[in-house]
Amino acid sequence: MHQRSALLPGMVSPDTEYRKSHLVSLMQYSLSLAEAKCVTVLMYLASLQYEKDRSQIVFTSTLKEVSKLTGVTYHCDIFRGLLAGLRGKEVVLNYIGKHGELREKSMNIIAETDVATEEGTTFSYQFPETIRKQLMEPDYYTLIRMMTIPEIGSKYTYAIYEYCKSYLGIGLTEARSIEGWRGFLCLGSEYPVFAELERNVFKKAENEINSNKNIEIKVSYRKIKAGKKIGSIQFMVGLKAKEIGAGGGVHLVGQEITADALLKLLPEKTRTDKNRELLSGYLEQRGGAYCVGNIQYTYENCSQEKAFSSYLAKALQDDWGHEVCKRRATDEKYRSLKGGRPRITDLDPIADQIYSDAFEMASSAKKDDIHRELDRRLLSGSIKKILPRETRIRQTMQYMEVWL
């Protein structure tokens, strides 16, 4: 298991997020930014102690630790008042029930605290059992670890990040009404004029997410009219592609499907310069979705690896994968309206990269579990051996109910 303290600060990634196996969303956005940062840091500090002793209920920290991780200087009296306020606030936990049904449960976000009267002295705190059990769960959905990005100055940016991240595998969120956004963000009567709402919430979130190198997704939004007024907002979300700098470091640039990404979808022995040139031409003429659909069609219908290249060339030339492309587009449109997960067997070069990165960061024990499940899936035929390693890893993790 990774030592989480070594990961601060840095890229928000599967190992630097709080994700839940049952909780879809933990935070309520009526919390102030100072409250949200404070309680999230306390969760992080508690998780370090919980990692060592799973029977621990009472956690301890110092004011100095909290201030350092949040980037906010809390004085003792102010901090004591902040925690007292959090003890009196309820948070609504939206979670998936035993049989897949959506449920809600309300509780105080902080159960008990004992804040010392002197600066630097250790204080104790507790979380309700439901929250405490989630501190070490490395599964689905995102609660951003807010102290890793001190540059962000709007709590609405965190809310929109978390919301958009859960739609990363789909590419766009549902179209939410303006009133729906007001309720979701707990805006109340704040920013009653749409121009103010857009400038201070949507545009600010878009700029802060896209410009920050420590955030791995990029977002944009479109305004949908209802008559003469703006009726709803829908976000488009994608992964910022990685680019190797001159010094060997990785930084983020705008996401797009490249010829290299398409080439990685092919069986390793067919990743030739000729196929790269072939894919580049069709990518420029017909687009990434066309290429991915025809590559998937080739996998589904070509029985021999040695014939893969010639089969693919004919599929791209005559659009043999037309029905596959149409079905994929229909699936994506449906998911944007109704939610849900993409088909595991569908090719997705962007998702392959996300899962490959997550796999490389996993513990040795977790990697062993994934390899065992992959071997089982290869024997059963539910995963094809001809597929690229990154695709096999991604499909295995999704079959194991890991959704990033």
C-alpha positions in Angstrom: 0.0 0.0 0.0 1.3 3.5 -0.8 2.3 5.8 2.0 -0.2 8.6 1.4 2.0 11.2 3.2 4.5 10.8 0.4 1.9 11.7 -2.2 1.3 15.3 -1.0 1.2 17.5 -2.9 0.9 16.4 -6.5 -1.3 15.2 -9.3 -4.8 14.3 -8.3 -4.9 10.6 -9.2 -6.6 7.4 -8.2 -4.2 7.2 -5.2 -4.7 10.9 -4.1 -8.5 10.9 -4.0 -11.0 9.8 -1.5 -13.2 7.4 -3.4 -16.0 5.3 -2.0 -17.3 1.8 -2.6 -20.8 2.7 -1.4 -20.9 6.5 -1.0 -21.4 8.4 -4.3 -20.8 11.8 -2.7 -19.8 12.6 0.8 -19.5 16.4 1.0 -22.4 18.8 0.9 -21.7 22.0 -0.9 -23.3 24.3 1.7 -20.1 24.0 3.7 -17.9 27.0 3.4 -14.5 26.5 1.7 -12.7 26.7 5.1 -15.0 24.0 6.5 -14.7 21.8 3.5 -10.9 22.0 3.5 -10.8 21.5 7.3 -13.0 18.4 7.3 -11.3 16.8 4.3 -7.8 17.3 5.9 -9.1 15.7 9.1 -10.3 12.7 7.0 -6.8 12.4 5.4 -5.0 12.6 8.7 -7.4 10.1 10.2 -6.8 7.8 7.3 -3.1 7.7 8.0 -3.8 6.5 11.6 -6.6 4.2 10.5 -4.2 2.6 8.0 -2.1 1.5 10.9 -4.9 0.5 13.3 -8.3 -0.4 11.8 -9.8 -0.6 15.3 -9.1 3.0 16.0 -12.1 5.3 16.6 -10.6 8.4 18.2 -8.1 10.3 16.0 -5.6 12.9 16.9 -3.9 15.8 15.0 -2.4 19.2 15.7 -3.4 22.6 14.5 -0.1 23.0 12.7 -0.8 19.8 10.6 -4.2 21.1 9.6 -2.9 24.5 8.6 0.0 23.1 6.6 -2.2 20.7 4.6 -5.1 23.1 3.9 -2.9 26.1 3.2 -5.2 28.1 5.6 -3.8 29.5 8.8 -6.2 28.5 11.5 -5.8 30.1 15.0 -6.9 28.0 18.0 -10.1 30.0 18.9 -11.2 30.2 15.3 -10.5 26.5 14.7 -12.4 25.5 17.9 -15.4 27.5 16.6 -15.1 25.9 13.2 -15.2 22.4 14.6 -18.1 23.2 16.9 -20.0 24.4 13.8 -19.2 21.2 11.9 -20.5 19.1 14.8 -23.8 20.9 14.5 -24.0 20.5 10.7 -25.6 17.5 9.0 -24.2 16.0 5.9 -26.4 14.1 3.5 -24.7 10.9 2.3 -25.9 9.7 -1.1 -25.0 6.1 -1.4 -25.8 2.9 -3.3 -27.8 0.4 -1.2 -27.5 -3.4 -1.0 -29.6 -4.0 -4.1 -28.3 -1.1 -6.2 -31.0 1.4 -5.1 -30.1 5.0 -4.3 -30.5 6.0 -0.7 -29.8 9.0 1.5 -28.7 9.2 5.1 -28.1 12.3 7.2 -25.6 12.6 10.1 -23.3 15.0 11.7 -20.0 15.1 9.7 -17.9 15.3 12.9 -19.1 13.2 15.8 -17.0 14.4 18.7 -14.0 16.8 19.1 -11.7 17.8 22.0 -9.8 20.9 20.8 -6.9 22.0 23.0 -6.7 25.5 24.2 -3.0 26.1 23.3 -1.5 26.4 19.8 0.4 23.3 18.7 -1.2 21.0 21.2 -2.7 17.7 20.0 -6.5 17.5 19.7 -8.8 14.6 19.2 -11.8 14.0 16.9 -14.1 11.3 15.7 -16.2 10.6 12.6 -19.6 8.7 12.5 -19.0 5.0 11.8 -20.4 5.3 8.2 -17.8 7.9 7.3 -15.0 6.2 9.3 -15.4 2.9 7.4 -14.9 4.7 4.1 -11.5 6.3 5.0 -9.5 3.5 3.4 -11.8 2.3 0.7 -10.0 2.5 -2.7 -13.0 2.1 -4.9 -15.4 4.1 -7.0 -16.3 7.8 -7.4 -14.4 10.8 -6.3 -14.2 13.1 -3.3 -11.4 15.4 -4.2 -8.7 15.7 -1.6 -9.0 19.5 -1.4 -5.8 20.3 0.3 -3.7 19.1 -2.6 -4.8 22.1 -4.7 -4.5 25.2 -2.6 -4.6 27.4 -5.6 -8.3 26.9 -6.1 -10.3 29.6 -4.4 -13.9 28.6 -5.0 -15.8 25.8 -3.3 -18.0 25.5 -6.4 -14.9 24.5 -8.4 -14.5 21.5 -6.1 -18.2 20.6 -6.4 -18.1 20.8 -10.2 -14.8 18.9 -10.4 -16.3 16.0 -8.4 -19.5 16.1 -10.4 -17.7 16.1 -13.8 -15.1 13.5 -12.7 -17.8 10.9 -12.2 -18.8 11.4 -15.9 -15.2 11.0 -17.2 -15.9 7.6 -18.8 -18.9 9.0 -20.6 -17.5 12.3 -21.8 -20.4 14.6 -20.9 -22.7 15.2 -18.0 -26.4 15.3 -17.9 -28.0 18.6 -18.9 -28.9 20.1 -15.5 -31.4 23.0 -15.2 -30.2 26.3 -13.7 -32.5 25.7 -10.7 -31.1 22.2 -10.5 -27.6 23.6 -10.3 -28.7 26.1 -7.7 -29.9 23.3 -5.5 -26.9 21.0 -6.2 -24.5 23.8 -5.3 -26.6 25.1 -2.4 -26.5 28.6 -3.9 -29.7 29.8 -2.4 -30.3 33.4 -3.5 -26.6 34.0 -4.3 -25.9 35.2 -7.9 -29.6 35.7 -8.9 -28.6 37.1 -12.4 -27.4 34.4 -14.8 -24.4 36.5 -16.0 -23.2 36.7 -12.4 -23.8 33.0 -11.9 -21.9 32.1 -15.0 -18.9 34.4 -14.2 -18.6 33.4 -10.6 -19.4 29.7 -10.7 -19.3 28.0 -14.1 -16.7 30.1 -15.9 -14.5 30.3 -12.8 -14.7 26.5 -12.3 -13.8 25.9 -15.9 -10.8 28.2 -15.8 -9.5 26.9 -12.4 -9.8 23.2 -13.5 -8.3 23.6 -16.9 -5.4 25.9 -15.9 -4.3 23.9 -12.9 -1.5 21.3 -13.7 -2.4 19.2 -10.7 -5.9 18.5 -12.0 -6.1 15.6 -14.5 -9.4 16.5 -16.3 -10.4 19.3 -18.5 -14.0 20.6 -18.7 -16.0 22.9 -20.9 -19.7 23.7 -20.8 -22.5 24.6 -23.1 -25.6 26.7 -22.4 -28.9 25.3 -23.5 -31.7 27.7 -24.1 -35.3 27.3 -22.9 -37.1 29.9 -25.0 -35.2 33.2 -24.8 -33.4 32.3 -21.5 -30.7 29.9 -20.6 -32.5 26.8 -19.2 -29.7 24.4 -18.5 -26.0 23.8 -18.4 -24.2 20.7 -19.6 -20.5 20.0 -19.0 -18.1 18.1 -21.4 -15.3 16.3 -19.6 -12.2 14.6 -20.7 -8.7 13.6 -19.5 -5.8 16.0 -20.1 -3.4 14.1 -22.3 0.1 13.6 -20.9 3.2 15.1 -22.7 6.8 14.4 -21.9 8.8 17.6 -21.4 12.4 18.2 -22.4 13.6 17.2 -18.9 11.6 14.0 -18.9 8.8 15.2 -16.7 5.2 14.7 -17.5 2.8 17.6 -17.8 -0.8 17.9 -19.1 -2.1 19.2 -22.4 -5.5 19.2 -24.1 -7.0 15.8 -24.6 -7.4 14.3 -28.1 -7.2 10.9 -29.8 -4.0 10.8 -31.7 -2.6 8.3 -34.2 -0.3 7.0 -31.6 -3.2 6.3 -29.2 -5.0 4.5 -32.0 -1.9 2.5 -32.8 -1.8 1.3 -29.2 -5.2 -0.3 -29.7 -3.8 -2.7 -32.3 -2.2 -6.0 -31.5 1.5 -5.4 -30.7 2.8 -7.2 -33.8 0.7 -5.0 -36.1 1.9 -1.7 -34.7 3.9 -0.8 -37.8 4.7 2.4 -39.5 2.4 1.4 -42.4 -0.6 1.1 -39.9 0.4 4.3 -38.2 0.2 6.1 -41.6 -3.1 4.4 -42.4 -4.7 5.4 -39.1 -3.3 9.0 -39.4 -5.0 9.4 -42.7 -8.4 8.1 -41.6 -8.1 10.1 -38.3 -7.7 13.3 -40.2 -10.4 12.5 -42.8 -13.1 10.7 -40.6 -12.2 11.3 -37.0 -11.3 9.3 -33.9 -14.7 7.7 -33.3 -14.7 6.3 -36.9 -11.3 4.8 -36.4 -12.0 3.3 -33.0 -15.3 1.8 -34.2 -13.6 0.1 -37.2 -10.8 -1.2 -35.0 -13.3 -2.7 -32.6 -15.2 -4.2 -35.6 -11.9 -5.8 -36.7 -11.3 -7.4 -33.3 -14.9 -8.7 -33.3 -14.7 -10.3 -36.7 -11.1 -11.1 -37.6 -10.2 -14.5 -36.2 -6.5 -14.5 -37.1 -3.9 -12.0 -35.9 -1.8 -12.3 -39.0 -4.7 -11.1 -41.1 -5.5 -8.2 -38.7 -3.8 -5.4 -40.7 -5.3 -6.3 -44.0 -8.8 -6.8 -42.5 -8.5 -3.4 -40.7 -7.5 -1.6 -43.9 -10.6 -2.9 -45.7 -12.8 -2.1 -42.7 -11.6 1.5 -42.7 -11.9 1.8 -46.5 -15.5 0.5 -46.7 -16.7 1.4 -43.2 -17.4 -2.1 -42.2 -17.7 -0.9 -38.6 -20.6 1.4 -39.4 -23.0 -0.4 -37.1 -20.4 -0.6 -34.3 -19.9 3.2 -34.6 -23.6 3.8 -34.6 -24.2 1.7 -31.5 -21.3 3.3 -29.6 -22.7 6.8 -30.4 -26.1 5.7 -29.3 -24.7 4.3 -26.0 -22.8 7.5 -25.3 -25.9 9.6 -26.0 -28.0 7.4 -23.7 -25.4 7.5 -20.9 -25.3 11.3 -21.1 -29.0 11.4 -20.5 -29.5 8.5 -18.1 -26.1 7.9 -16.6 -24.6 4.4 -16.3 -21.3 2.9 -17.3 -19.8 2.2 -20.7 -19.6 -1.4 -22.0 -16.5 -3.1 -20.8 -15.8 -4.7 -24.1 -15.9 -1.4 -26.0 -12.5 0.0 -27.0 -11.5 3.2 -25.3 -7.9 4.4 -25.7 -8.3 7.2 -23.1 -9.8 5.0 -20.5 -7.0 2.4 -21.2 -4.4 5.1 -20.2 -6.3 6.0 -17.1 -6.5 2.4 -15.9 -2.9 1.7 -16.9 -1.7 4.6 -14.8 -3.9 3.4 -11.8 -2.6 -0.1 -12.2 1.1 1.0 -12.1 0.4 3.0 -8.9 -1.4 0.0 -7.2 0.2 -2.1 -4.4 1.9 -5.4 -5.3 -1.0 -7.3 -3.7 -3.6 -5.4 -5.7 -1.6 -6.1 -9.0 -1.5 -9.8 -8.1 -5.3 -9.8 -7.6 -5.7 -8.1 -11.0 -3.4 -10.6 -12.8 -5.2 -13.5 -11.3 -8.6 -12.2 -12.4 -7.1 -11.5 -15.9 -5.8 -15.0 -16.2 -9.3 -16.3 -15.3 -11.0 -14.0 -17.8 -8.6 -15.1 -20.6 -9.3 -18.8 -19.9 -13.1 -18.1 -19.9 -12.8 -16.1 -23.1 -14.5 -13.0 -21.7 -11.3 -11.1 -22.4 -9.5 -11.7 -25.7 -5.7 -12.5 -25.6 -5.2 -10.6 -28.8 -6.1 -7.3 -27.2 -3.4 -4.8 -26.1 -2.1 -5.2 -22.5 -3.6 -1.8 -21.5 -7.0 -2.8 -22.8 -6.8 -6.2 -21.0 -5.9 -4.5 -17.7 -8.7 -1.9 -18.0 -11.3 -4.6 -18.8 -10.1 -6.8 -15.9 -10.4 -3.9 -13.5 -13.8 -3.0 -14.7 -15.0 -6.6 -14.4 -13.7 -6.4 -10.8 -16.1 -3.4 -10.4 -13.3 -0.8 -10.3 -14.7 2.3 -12.2 -12.5 5.3 -12.6 
